[in-house]
Every structure is written in structure tokens, then in C-alpha cells.
Amino acid sequence: MLGRAQFGRIALTVRAIPVVFPVRYALNDGELRFVVQPDQIAQALDRAVAALQADGFEEDSGRRWTVFAAGPTRRSDSFENLGPLAASLSLGPDTPSGGLGALFSLQPVILSGRWIETL
């Protein structure tokens, strides 16, 4: 299910305060890759435990789905090994970092998803 979407929400705690923010993500070699602005949240994400939640809708069947992945995160030093995946994770040229931001990976330890039938 994670491969069906590009957008999700990352959740973590920053000094015991829950923080949830949207990200564009991609699957790469069993890890979730995403980019955030290099700020306080990026500092908190490095070597933390976080969760990603995504959901979607299948127009053909009318079914909805939701998926949750949680595990350790780590900051990556380079976009070089990602090839075309790097462009899909870009924050956009109008961001203060010029669109690159800080690249992170989340290695799922807990993975859960389900289909939700519509009424």
C-alpha cells in the first residue's frame, strides 16, 4: 500500500511535544525516503523513532486504504545514489534550501495497513 501514494504524514516527538507534518515520500530498497527542511524538525529526526501514515482512494473499486509504518530514522548525506527518485522527493525551487532539504530514511519495524470499504 505504501507504494500506491507519494504523500503522507510523519509523526515524532520533539522535546515530548507531538509533531505531525506532511511529506512526499518514496520507497527505496525497503526503506521509506523523504525530505524535510533543514531546521529543528530535521535535527529531531536524525536517529529518532518516527511514524509515517499514508492513505488513499481507489477510484475504480471505491475502496479506501490506510497504512502505518514506524521505525528508526537516519539522515542521509547524499542524494547521489537515488537517481530519478531524488527529483520526486524535491521540496521545490521556492523553498529556502533551493528545493533539496535534508534527506531521511525510515526503516519500518512496525508495518500495518488495511482496506476500508466505503458505505
C-alpha positions as a printed Julia matrix, in Angstrom:
119×3 Matrix{Float64}:
   0.0    0.0     0.0
   2.89   2.38    0.68
   3.83   2.21   -2.99
   0.39   3.47   -4.02
   0.96   7.02   -2.73
   3.6    9.74   -2.65
   2.3   11.87    0.19
   1.99  11.01    3.85
   2.46  12.37    7.34
   5.48  11.9     9.59
   4.9   11.88   13.34
   7.54  12.19   16.05
   8.08  13.91   19.36
  10.25  16.99   19.81
  11.04  17.52   23.49
   7.96  15.45   24.43
   5.7   17.52   22.15
   3.99  15.53   19.38
   4.69  16.88   15.9
   2.99  15.75   12.68
   3.85  17.2     9.29
   3.23  16.29    5.64
   5.98  14.82    3.46
   6.44  13.49   -0.03
   7.94  10.01    0.28
   9.15   7.14   -1.87
  10.07   3.51   -1.3
  13.7    2.64   -1.97
  15.21  -0.77   -1.15
  12.69  -1.46    1.62
  13.14   1.95    3.24
  10.93   4.99    3.13
  12.81   8.06    1.87
  11.58  11.59    2.47
  12.89  15.16    2.57
  12.3   17.88    5.17
  13.53  21.44    5.55
  16.84  21.51    7.45
  15.56  23.01   10.7
  14.65  21.93   14.24
  12.48  19.05   12.95
  15.34  17.75   10.79
  17.6   17.8    13.85
  14.99  15.91   15.89
  14.5   13.29   13.15
  18.14  12.2    12.95
  18.45   8.84   14.74
  14.94   9.08   16.18
  11.93   6.8    16.02
   9.14   8.17   13.86
   5.97   7.01   12.16
   4.67   7.57    8.65
   0.97   7.33    7.87
  -0.5    7.48    4.38
  -3.89   6.82    2.9
  -5.56   6.75   -0.46
  -8.59   6.03   -2.56
  -9.01   3.59   -5.45
 -11.44   5.21   -7.88
 -12.2    2.02   -9.81
 -13.27  -0.01   -6.79
 -14.4    2.8    -4.48
 -12.23   1.38   -1.69
 -10.05   3.42    0.63
  -6.86   2.27    2.32
  -4.61   3.39    5.13
  -1.11   2.29    6.07
   1.18   2.96    9.03
   4.95   2.38    9.26
   7.1    3.08   12.32
  10.79   2.66   12.92
  14.17   4.32   13.29
  15.14   7.23   11.07
  18.5    8.42    9.89
  19.73  11.33    7.87
  21.41  10.59    4.54
  24.36  12.63    3.39
  23.69  12.5    -0.32
  21.0   12.33   -2.98
  23.52  10.81   -5.43
  22.53   7.14   -5.19
  18.82   7.83   -5.63
  18.86   8.61   -9.36
  15.42   9.75  -10.62
  13.97   9.23   -7.14
  15.82  12.38   -5.95
  13.75  14.65   -8.21
  10.48  13.14   -6.95
  11.46  13.97   -3.35
  12.42  17.6    -4.05
  10.77  20.26   -1.9
  10.55  22.61   -4.89
  12.62  25.56   -6.06
  10.7   28.14   -3.99
  11.88  26.69   -0.66
  14.73  28.36    1.27
  17.05  25.38    0.69
  16.58  25.6    -3.07
  14.39  22.51   -3.1
  16.81  19.92   -1.73
  16.24  19.94    2.02
  17.51  17.16    4.27
  17.08  13.58    3.08
  15.98  10.95    5.6
  15.16   7.27    5.58
  12.78   5.38    7.84
  13.33   1.64    8.2
   9.91   0.13    9.06
   9.9   -2.11   12.12
   6.12  -1.92   12.54
   4.03  -2.01    9.36
   0.27  -2.13    9.31
  -2.33  -1.41    6.65
  -5.89  -2.14    5.74
  -8.56  -1.6     3.14
 -11.62   0.36    4.19
 -14.81  -0.5     2.39
 -17.0    2.51    1.58
 -20.62   2.57    2.58
